[in-house]
Amino acid sequence: MEIDDNTLKFIQIFCPGLEDEYWADKNKPKKFVYYTSADTAMKVLRNQELWFRNATVMNDFSEIAYGLGLIRVVFQGPEGDRFWTAVECIFPGTRERASELFSESKHDWQLETYIACVSFHKPEEDKRGRLSMWRAYGDTALVINNTPLLADTNLLGVFSIPVLYLSEEGLTEYLSKITTAILNNKDYLQSVGQETLDNYIHQMLFWRAIATKHPGFAEEKEWRFYYRPNVRKSAGMTEETVVLGGVPQKIFKLKLAHEPEIGLHGADIPSLLDRIIIGPTEFPYVSYKAFVAELEGLGVTDAVSKVVVSDIPLRSTGRHK
């Protein structure tokens, strides 16, 4: 993700720790992983596209509600009062404007945000994956390089954000850091003007609403790609209505290609894919051969070495007598 000076300043003040996440990704060969079913993984490869689903039909809907709930509680508490006092000292009326905009936007954030999720992948998981993710999401993992995450996503209109795993106490501490940064950057915030400050607060609240989860999910180490079609259309997205689980729904398909002119950098399958891990499953050899053949058909070099069978043994779910 290319960060201009204004965006960097916003991150430094309103998103504690996020700068380190982005710069660490840029300077280290980090990888990410998409845990899913074998059927979905095969469709991603064969169709060369990633689906973004409406938050209301995913588990993420409750998580957006979780983030919104934390915002309401913490911003009405003592640390919230400290925050609002700080911004009111810069431009009087900021609290009222920000609160009104939040009230007008929160339902739209829930209803018109389209999401795809990946997790940070640790090098030690290259041969086995993550057991908790196998249990929760499926039997196949697509490990991807981080090149698209570091590209200029402003052109594409699809954005990425790491999830924070926060309790009420955690968000209170997080907000305290923001308020301290505001107090330390009062002159800068006055210089950019009232509208920019309002936008900064609104963006901060949006990110915390869509990318905050309960601390119990912390081991997922999730990043979210999000798309807001009613705010900005993307040339890399195709809209389609499908039926999934008996529910008719609109989805958006992000093409996996290298098309820098529309903001897609290194997102084609041969460049994007680091490896496929076949998780604990009854027929690992069959899956292995199928995915190798699919990669070879897509022009992936050395496909045999890019498909790995997890060494986590399959555990029977049957009961012992």
C-alpha positions, -999 to +999 in steps of 0.1 A: +000+000+000+015+033-011+010+059+016+010+096+009+020+122+035-015+130+045-025+094+049+006+086+068-001+115+092-037+102+097-024+067+104+002+080+129-024+100+149-056+080+146-044+044+140-018+035+166+004+006+155-009+005+119+022+022+105+044-005+119+021-031+103+024-016+068+061-008+069+069-043+083+050-058+054+069-037+030+103-046+044+098-083+051+085-111+028+053-117+048+027-139+034-011-143+039-034-173+037-070-179+027-085-209+045-115-224+027-130-255+013-114-275-015-143-266-037-140-229-032-102-230-035-106-247-069-131-221-080-107-193-070-080-208-091-101-219-121-120-187-124-091-165-113-112-144-090-118-137-054-154-132-041-164-104-018-196-111+000-219-087+018-211-085+055-247-093+065-244-129+051-210-136+068-199-142+103-184-107+099-218-091+103-218-099+140-183-087+142-192-053+127-220-052+153-193-060+179-171-031+168-200-007+167-210-018+202-176-011+216-175+023+199-208+033+216-196+022+250-161+035+250-168+068+233-195+076+258-171+068+287-144+088+305-118+081+278-143+091+252-149+124+270-111+130+269-111+124+232-140+147+225-125+174+247-093+172+227-110+176+193-134+203+205-104+224+215-092+222+179-126+230+162-157+235+184-187+214+173-165+185+162-182+161+185-217+170+173-207+168+136-188+135+141-217+119+161-242+129+135-221+115+106-216+083+126-253+079+132-260+084+095-233+060+083-233+030+107-262+011+090-246+017+056-214+003+069-232-028+080-253-033+049-231-021+021-197-033+029-183-063+009-155-083+025-130-110+018-107-123+046-072-136+048-049-144+077-013-136+084+008-167+076+037-178+097+067-195+081+065-224+106+030-231+092+043-238+057+040-275+061+010-278+083-012-247+083-030-237+115-051-263+132-077-238+146-083-224+110-087-259+096-113-266+122-132-234+115-129-228+078-121-258+056-096-282+043-076-261+018-053-231+023-041-208-004-009-191+007-004-158-011+024-133-015+019-098-001+026-078-033-011-068-039-014-055-003+015-032-008+003-018-041-016+015-047-050+003-037-065+038-041-066+032-078-083-002-075-108+010-049-103-022-028-086-017+006-069-039+032-069-034+070-056-057+098-081-067+124-077-056+160-088-080+187-101-057+214-122-058+246-138-027+261-106-022+280-085-027+249-104-001+229-102+023+258-064+020+259-063+023+221-084+055+222-062+069+249-032+066+225-052+084+198-062+112+222-026+117+233-015+118+196-042+144+189-029+166+218+006+163+205-004+172+169-029+200+176-012+225+154-011+201+125-048+192+128-057+229+130-037+235+098-055+208+077-089+223+086-122+213+101-134+191+072-103+171+072-104+165+109-141+154+106-130+130+078-102+116+099-125+108+128-151+093+105-125+070+088-111+060+122-146+050+134-153+031+102-121+011+104-128+002+141-163-008+132-154-032+103-121-045+117-125-051+154-131-086+168-134-102+201-100-111+217-110-147+217-104-148+179-069-133+182-050-164+169-067-159+135-044-129+128-069-117+102-066-090+075-097-078+057-101-067+021-131-045+019-150-029-010-176-001-008-194+000-042-218+028-032-188+050-023-165+041-052-167+017-081-137-005-091-127-015-126-113-047-111-147-058-098-176-076-115-210-077-099-231-108-100-262-122-082-258-158-070-275-182-047-254-195-019-268-217+008-302-211-006-299-173-002-300-151-033-273-124-029-252-099-047-215-105-047-185-088-062-157-107-080-122-093-079-102-105-109-069-121-101-046-106-127-017-083-132-032-051-146-014-021-130-035+004-150-065-004-128-045-010-096-039-048-098-002-055-091+011-091-091-024-105-084-022-131-112-022-167-099+014-175-109+027-143-092+003-143-063+003-179-051+031-191-028+017-225-021-014-246-015-017-265+017-040-295+017-054-297+053-065-327+073-088-346+049-098-381+041-083-381+006-052-359+007-035-376-023-065-371-046-067-334-036-029-330-041-030-344-076-060-323-086-045-290-074-011-298-090-029-304-123-049-271-119-017-251-113+001-266-142-029-256-164-025-221-151+011-219-161+025-221-126+061-233-127+071-262-104+035-269-095+045-301-078+065-283-051+038-257-046+012-281-033+019-294+002-001-319+023-004-309+059+014-332+083-014-327+109-031-361+111-068-364+104-087-370+137-118-390+136-150-373+148-166-406+158-171-414+195-152-441+212-173-468+229 
